[in-house]
Amino acid sequence: MRRIGSVIKIKPEKIEEYKRYHASVWPEVLKK
């Protein structure tokens, strides 16, 4: 399986917001 990702820059003050936003993943996405 080929995996694709990206590197992004996040302002230090936005890291917690980013983590909260991505914490709730759709069950369908987790199954893949």
MOPE-V619929 format. One record per residue. N is the residue number from 1. RES is the residue in one small letter. PHI is phi in degrees with one decimal (NA if undefined). OMEGA is omega in degrees with one decimal (NA if undefined). Layout:
n:res:phi:omega
N:RES:PHI:OMEGA
N:RES:PHI:OMEGA
This chain:
n:res:phi:omega
1:m:NA:176.5
2:r:-87.5:178.6
3:r:-107.1:-179.3
4:i:-125.0:178.5
5:g:-142.9:178.0
6:s:-143.9:177.8
7:v:-110.2:-179.9
8:i:-125.3:176.1
9:k:-102.9:178.2
10:i:-119.3:176.5
11:k:-62.4:-177.7
12:p:-51.7:-178.6
13:e:-74.9:-179.3
14:k:-103.8:-175.5
15:i:-62.2:-179.5
16:e:-63.8:177.6
17:e:-62.4:178.4
18:y:-60.6:-179.9
19:k:-63.7:178.7
20:r:-63.4:-178.1
21:y:-62.5:-175.9
22:h:-96.6:-177.6
23:a:-73.8:-178.5
24:s:-97.3:-177.9
25:v:-97.8:176.8
26:w:-61.3:179.3
27:p:-55.7:180.0
28:e:-63.1:179.8
29:v:-71.3:-179.6
30:l:-66.4:-179.0
31:k:-70.9:-176.4
32:k:-76.8:NA
